[in-house]
Amino acid sequence: MRAYEMGSQSGLPSLQMAERPDLIPGPDEVVLKVRSVCLNHRDLLALSGAYGAKRPSNRIPVSDGIGEVLAVGADVVNIQVGSRMICDHFVSWLDGPWSPNYLNRDLGISLDGWLAEQILVPANALVPVPDELSDEQAAPMAAAGLTAWNAVVEFGHIKAGDLVLALGTGGVSLMALNIAKLHGARVAVTSSSDEKLAMVRAMGADLTINYKTHPDWAHVLMNANNGIGADIVIENGGIATLSQSIAAAAPNARIALIGALAGNSDPALPNLNSIVVKNLILKGITVGNRRTLVDFVRAAAANRMSSVISRVFSFDEAAAAYAYLHAGDHIGKIMIRMF
């Protein structure tokens, strides 16, 4: 089979194509023929050696994808060859609370990932993809989608009429937008691009704010919402935006700490008094477990929930897909289609 390897992990040129033997499933394992994959920001970091320790040079990257069952190992039952499947990239996290031990079995990081013609995964980690969902809808669900579902539903306890604030227009934010609208909530989105903000308004965003035009975007949100902040905040920016997210939060809000796309301009915890006075809850979100993914897939299928795919590349164009992600001009997800 053909596969991409992470190489020296010194940047985008590190990505290299290689020929590998076809995979053979062991007991309780399944080999999937990869259909499509979606890139995430952590894939960029890993290729640059900036996502924890460097990995073996022959590690296959990418954590998000969809495949069809090619072969099953001994003792695997109720999984049919040809069925479409996705899985949480923490393949051991089946249910219950998070444990750092799950980092030891992380597709695309500590285990070989999706950017190959085949992938080997534990049978009990797989989640079937119903016919109501296309590959384009399902491919980003297990990383970006599950992160958004965990933040908005499991942690955020969303209810109709809530205001959800999503920072940026990446895959997690747009998944959060769709999930929030599904629950009857309102959504505010920030971006530095008026063009992208126009697109998210067309998708159903109720309030959009250009944070370059309005550096004090928390104040703008409060003014536009009758002095009331957001009930749930999808905090993708990190410490550089956390102060404004706290300022934009309503009393008793839930702030889901997901990424650090805006950098780390100030290592100090901001707005400590506001956190206490507003009775805010701040929680790190590390994707979610398989049980939560099952719930998300069921809801997405029942409501025909869409995924926003900015651009589709072929398998041979994987390096160009990484470069497109690195440029930051996309909205939503970047897909690599295998065939």
C-alpha positions as CSV (number, residue, x, y, z in Angstrom):
1,M,0.0,0.0,0.0
2,R,1.0,3.6,-0.4
3,A,1.3,5.8,2.7
4,Y,2.7,9.1,3.7
5,E,5.3,9.3,6.5
6,M,6.2,12.2,8.8
7,G,9.9,12.1,8.1
8,S,12.2,14.5,10.0
9,Q,9.2,16.6,11.3
10,S,11.0,19.8,10.4
11,G,8.1,21.3,8.5
12,L,5.9,20.8,5.4
13,P,8.7,19.3,3.2
14,S,9.1,16.5,5.8
15,L,6.0,14.7,4.4
16,Q,7.1,11.8,2.2
17,M,5.4,9.1,0.2
18,A,6.4,5.5,1.0
19,E,5.5,1.9,-0.1
20,R,4.4,-0.3,2.8
21,P,3.2,-3.9,3.0
22,D,-0.6,-4.3,3.0
23,L,-2.0,-4.6,6.5
24,I,-3.1,-7.8,8.2
25,P,-5.6,-7.6,11.1
26,G,-4.7,-9.4,14.3
27,P,-7.3,-10.7,16.8
28,D,-9.9,-8.1,17.5
29,E,-8.5,-5.7,14.8
30,V,-9.9,-4.4,11.6
31,V,-8.2,-3.1,8.4
32,L,-10.0,-0.3,6.7
33,K,-9.6,0.8,3.1
34,V,-9.3,4.6,3.6
35,R,-11.8,6.6,1.6
36,S,-11.2,10.2,2.7
37,V,-9.3,12.0,5.4
38,C,-9.6,15.5,6.9
39,L,-6.7,17.6,8.2
40,N,-6.6,19.2,11.6
41,H,-4.3,21.9,13.0
42,R,-2.5,19.3,15.1
43,D,-1.5,17.5,11.9
44,L,0.5,20.7,11.0
45,L,2.0,20.9,14.5
46,A,3.1,17.2,14.4
47,L,4.7,17.6,11.0
48,S,6.7,20.5,12.4
49,G,7.8,18.6,15.5
50,A,5.7,20.9,17.7
51,Y,3.1,18.5,19.0
52,G,5.0,16.9,21.9
53,A,8.0,14.7,21.3
54,K,9.0,13.9,17.8
55,R,7.7,10.6,16.5
56,P,9.4,7.9,14.5
57,S,10.2,9.1,11.0
58,N,8.0,6.4,9.5
59,R,4.9,7.4,11.5
60,I,1.8,7.8,9.2
61,P,0.0,11.1,10.1
62,V,-3.6,12.3,10.3
63,S,-6.2,11.6,12.9
64,D,-9.5,12.1,11.1
65,G,-11.0,10.0,8.3
66,I,-13.5,7.5,7.0
67,G,-12.8,4.0,5.6
68,E,-14.6,0.8,4.6
69,V,-13.9,-2.5,6.1
70,L,-11.4,-4.5,4.1
71,A,-10.5,-7.3,6.5
72,V,-11.4,-8.4,10.0
73,G,-9.3,-10.4,12.5
74,A,-10.2,-13.3,14.6
75,D,-13.0,-12.8,17.2
76,V,-14.4,-9.8,15.4
77,V,-18.2,-10.0,15.1
78,N,-20.9,-7.8,13.8
79,I,-18.6,-5.9,11.5
80,Q,-19.1,-6.6,7.8
81,V,-16.6,-6.2,5.0
82,G,-17.5,-3.1,2.9
83,S,-19.1,-1.2,5.8
84,R,-18.1,2.4,6.2
85,M,-16.5,3.3,9.6
86,I,-15.0,6.1,11.6
87,C,-13.4,6.1,15.0
88,D,-12.1,8.4,17.7
89,H,-8.4,9.0,17.2
90,F,-7.9,8.0,20.9
91,V,-8.8,4.4,20.1
92,S,-8.8,3.2,23.7
93,W,-11.1,5.9,25.0
94,L,-14.4,4.0,24.7
95,D,-16.4,5.6,27.5
96,G,-16.0,7.5,30.8
97,P,-13.8,10.4,31.7
98,W,-10.5,11.4,30.1
99,S,-7.2,9.9,31.2
100,P,-3.7,10.9,29.9
101,N,-3.1,7.2,29.4
102,Y,-5.2,7.4,26.2
103,L,-2.4,9.5,24.6
104,N,-0.4,6.2,24.2
105,R,-2.9,5.1,21.5
106,D,-3.5,8.2,19.4
107,L,-4.0,7.7,15.6
108,G,-1.6,9.9,13.6
109,I,0.6,10.6,16.7
110,S,1.5,7.6,18.8
111,L,0.0,5.1,16.3
112,D,-0.1,5.2,12.5
113,G,-2.9,7.4,11.2
114,W,-5.2,7.8,8.3
115,L,-3.0,9.2,5.5
116,A,-2.5,5.9,3.8
117,E,-4.4,3.5,1.6
118,Q,-5.1,1.3,4.6
119,I,-5.4,1.8,8.4
120,L,-5.4,-0.8,11.2
121,V,-7.7,-0.1,14.2
122,P,-9.2,-2.0,17.1
123,A,-12.6,-3.3,16.3
124,N,-14.2,-2.0,19.5
125,A,-13.2,1.6,18.6
126,L,-15.1,1.7,15.3
127,V,-18.4,3.5,14.8
128,P,-20.6,2.6,11.8
129,V,-21.5,5.5,9.4
130,P,-25.2,5.4,8.5
131,D,-26.3,5.7,4.9
132,E,-27.8,9.1,5.6
133,L,-24.3,10.6,5.9
134,S,-21.9,11.0,3.0
135,D,-18.2,10.6,3.2
136,E,-17.9,14.4,3.2
137,Q,-20.2,14.7,6.1
138,A,-18.7,11.9,8.1
139,A,-14.9,12.2,7.5
140,P,-14.4,15.2,9.9
141,M,-16.8,13.9,12.6
142,A,-14.4,11.9,14.8
143,A,-12.0,14.8,15.6
144,A,-13.3,18.3,14.8
145,G,-17.0,17.2,15.0
146,L,-16.6,15.2,18.2
147,T,-14.7,18.0,19.8
148,A,-17.5,20.5,19.0
149,W,-20.2,18.1,20.2
150,N,-18.3,17.4,23.4
151,A,-17.9,21.2,24.0
152,V,-21.4,22.3,23.2
153,V,-23.5,19.3,24.3
154,E,-21.6,17.2,26.9
155,F,-19.8,20.1,28.6
156,G,-21.9,23.1,27.5
157,H,-25.3,21.5,28.3
158,I,-26.8,23.6,25.5
159,K,-30.4,24.5,25.5
160,A,-32.7,26.3,23.1
161,G,-32.1,30.1,23.2
162,D,-28.5,29.9,24.5
163,L,-25.9,32.1,22.8
164,V,-22.9,30.1,21.6
165,L,-19.7,32.1,20.8
166,A,-17.3,30.4,18.4
167,L,-13.9,31.9,17.8
168,G,-12.8,31.6,14.1
169,T,-14.2,29.7,11.2
170,G,-12.2,26.5,11.4
171,G,-13.7,23.0,11.5
172,V,-14.5,22.9,15.2
173,S,-16.2,26.4,15.1
174,L,-18.4,25.5,12.1
175,M,-19.3,22.2,13.6
176,A,-20.2,24.0,16.8
177,L,-22.4,26.4,14.7
178,N,-24.3,23.5,13.1
179,I,-24.7,21.7,16.5
180,A,-25.9,24.8,18.2
181,K,-28.5,25.6,15.5
182,L,-29.7,22.0,15.7
183,H,-30.5,22.6,19.4
184,G,-32.3,25.9,18.8
185,A,-29.5,28.1,20.0
186,R,-28.1,31.4,18.6
187,V,-24.5,31.7,17.5
188,A,-21.9,34.4,17.3
189,V,-18.7,34.0,15.3
190,T,-15.5,36.0,15.2
191,S,-13.1,36.2,12.2
192,S,-10.6,38.6,10.7
193,S,-12.3,38.1,7.3
194,D,-15.5,39.8,6.3
195,E,-15.8,37.3,3.4
196,K,-15.7,34.4,5.9
197,L,-18.2,36.1,8.2
198,A,-20.6,36.5,5.3
199,M,-20.3,32.8,4.6
200,V,-21.1,31.9,8.2
201,R,-24.1,34.3,8.2
202,A,-25.4,32.3,5.3
203,M,-24.9,29.2,7.3
204,G,-27.1,30.6,10.1
205,A,-24.8,32.6,12.4
206,D,-26.9,35.3,14.2
207,L,-24.0,37.6,15.0
208,T,-20.6,38.1,13.3
209,I,-17.7,40.2,14.5
210,N,-14.5,41.1,12.6
211,Y,-11.9,41.1,15.4
212,K,-9.5,43.2,13.4
213,T,-12.0,45.9,12.7
214,H,-13.3,45.6,16.3
215,P,-10.3,44.7,18.5
216,D,-12.6,44.9,21.6
217,W,-14.9,42.3,20.1
218,A,-16.2,41.2,23.5
219,H,-17.7,44.7,24.0
220,V,-19.3,44.5,20.6
221,L,-20.9,41.2,21.4
222,M,-22.3,42.5,24.7
223,N,-23.7,45.6,23.0
224,A,-25.3,43.5,20.3
225,N,-26.9,41.2,22.8
226,N,-28.5,43.7,25.2
227,G,-25.6,43.5,27.6
228,I,-25.8,39.8,28.0
229,G,-22.8,37.6,27.2
230,A,-22.4,34.2,25.6
231,D,-23.6,31.1,27.5
232,I,-21.1,28.8,25.8
233,V,-17.7,29.8,24.4
234,I,-15.7,27.7,21.9
235,E,-12.3,29.1,22.8
236,N,-9.9,28.1,20.0
237,G,-7.5,31.0,20.4
238,G,-5.8,30.1,23.7
239,I,-4.3,32.5,26.2
240,A,-4.1,35.3,23.7
241,T,-7.9,35.5,23.3
242,L,-9.0,34.1,26.7
243,S,-9.3,37.5,28.4
244,Q,-11.8,38.6,25.8
245,S,-13.7,35.3,25.9
246,I,-14.1,35.8,29.7
247,A,-15.3,39.3,29.1
248,A,-17.8,38.1,26.5
249,A,-19.1,35.3,28.8
250,A,-22.5,35.5,30.5
251,P,-22.8,34.7,34.2
252,N,-22.6,30.9,34.7
253,A,-21.1,30.5,31.2
254,R,-19.1,27.4,30.1
255,I,-15.8,28.2,28.3
256,A,-14.5,25.2,26.3
257,L,-10.7,25.5,26.0
258,I,-9.9,23.7,22.7
259,G,-6.8,25.3,21.0
260,A,-4.2,28.0,20.9
261,L,-4.5,29.2,17.3
262,A,-3.9,32.8,18.3
263,G,-0.6,32.1,20.1
264,N,0.5,32.6,23.7
265,S,1.0,36.4,24.1
266,D,0.5,36.4,27.9
267,P,1.1,33.3,30.1
268,A,-0.8,34.8,33.0
269,L,-4.4,33.7,33.7
270,P,-6.5,36.7,32.8
271,N,-9.6,38.1,34.4
272,L,-9.5,36.0,37.6
273,N,-12.0,38.3,39.3
274,S,-14.4,38.0,36.4
275,I,-14.1,34.2,36.5
276,V,-15.2,34.2,40.1
277,V,-17.8,36.9,40.0
278,K,-19.5,35.5,36.9
279,N,-19.2,31.9,38.3
280,L,-17.6,30.7,35.0
281,I,-16.5,27.2,34.3
282,L,-13.4,26.7,32.2
283,K,-12.6,23.2,30.9
284,G,-10.1,21.7,28.6
285,I,-11.7,19.7,25.8
286,T,-9.8,16.7,24.4
287,V,-12.1,15.4,21.7
288,G,-14.4,12.9,23.4
289,N,-15.0,9.2,23.9
290,R,-16.5,6.6,21.6
291,R,-19.8,6.6,23.4
292,T,-20.1,10.3,22.7
293,L,-19.2,9.8,19.1
294,V,-22.0,7.3,18.7
295,D,-24.5,9.9,20.1
296,F,-23.1,12.6,17.7
297,V,-23.3,10.4,14.6
298,R,-26.9,9.4,15.5
299,A,-27.9,13.1,15.9
300,A,-26.1,14.1,12.7
301,A,-27.7,11.4,10.7
302,A,-31.2,12.1,12.0
303,N,-30.8,15.8,11.2
304,R,-28.7,15.4,7.9
305,M,-26.2,17.7,9.5
306,S,-23.7,19.1,7.0
307,S,-19.9,19.5,7.2
308,V,-18.2,22.4,5.6
309,I,-15.4,21.3,3.2
310,S,-13.3,24.2,2.0
311,R,-11.4,22.2,-0.7
312,V,-10.8,18.6,-1.7
313,F,-7.4,17.3,-2.7
314,S,-6.4,13.9,-4.2
315,F,-4.1,11.5,-2.3
316,D,-1.2,12.5,-4.5
317,E,-1.8,16.2,-3.6
318,A,-1.5,15.6,0.2
319,A,1.5,18.0,0.5
320,A,-0.6,20.7,-1.3
321,A,-3.4,20.1,1.2
322,Y,-1.1,20.6,4.1
323,A,0.2,23.8,2.5
324,Y,-3.4,25.1,2.0
325,L,-4.2,24.4,5.6
326,H,-1.0,26.2,6.7
327,A,-1.9,29.3,4.6
328,G,-5.1,29.7,6.7
329,D,-7.3,31.0,4.0
330,H,-9.8,28.1,4.3
331,I,-13.2,28.0,6.0
332,G,-14.2,24.7,7.6
333,K,-12.3,21.5,6.7
334,I,-9.7,20.4,4.1
335,M,-10.3,16.9,2.7
336,I,-8.0,14.5,1.0
337,R,-10.0,12.0,-1.1
338,M,-8.3,8.6,-1.8
339,F,-10.3,7.6,-4.9
